[in-house]
Amino acid sequence: FKSTLGPTFINASYCSDPQSVDRELSHLVRLPKSQKKTLMFGGFRDSLNVQEYRRVGDLIANSKVDQLVLFGQKPFGPLLDRVPAQVEVKEFPDFTSASLSLKHQLEPDEVLLI
């Protein structure tokens, strides 16, 4: 949905494996390069599989995400190893602190995939 303040929010209701993350990231790939794209990712609920996080890192690298916001206590190391240096990465202990931080920095034409 498009916020009255400008940013567009895409709520990815199901991201429990790399394939579902890939499907959701496809929304960002289709956007103009000039539009800022942010992914907010809290990891997988039931998996600590290093290979799955590594795969998500590869997907992020190919999706042209400008900013990656991670939250929670998940094994994000393998994911971060794959994310290009030009992607701005922010990490937060929980969803609430990540959301509050983003609230004050979103640009009017930005797209946020949660």
C-alpha positions, 0 to 999 in steps of 0.5 A, a space after each residue: 500500500 502507498 502511505 499518505 506520506 509517500 513511501 510504498 509498503 509491500 507486506 511479504 506475509 510468507 517468507 519461510 524459505 529462500 524460494 518465498 523470499 525470491 518471489 517477494 524480491 521479484 517485486 523490487 527488481 521490476 521497479 525503476 533503478 532510480 527508486 530506493 528499495 529497502 528490504 526489512 528481514 527478520 530471518 526464518 522462523 524455523 530455520 537456522 540453516 546456514 545454506 538458506 541464509 547464504 542463498 538469501 544473501 545471493 538473492 539480495 545481491 541480485 535484487 538491486 536492494 539499496 538498503 537491508 534492515 535486519 532484525 532479530 537474533 538469527 545467523 545473518 553472517 552467511 547472508 551478510 557475506 553475500 551482500 554487496 558493499 554498496 548495500 547499506 546494512 542496518 541491524 536491530 535487536 527486534 522488529 520494533 526498534 527497526 521499525 522506529 528507525 525506518 519511520 524517521 528515514 523513509 523517503 517519499 518515493 521509497 519502497 519498503 518490502 517487509 
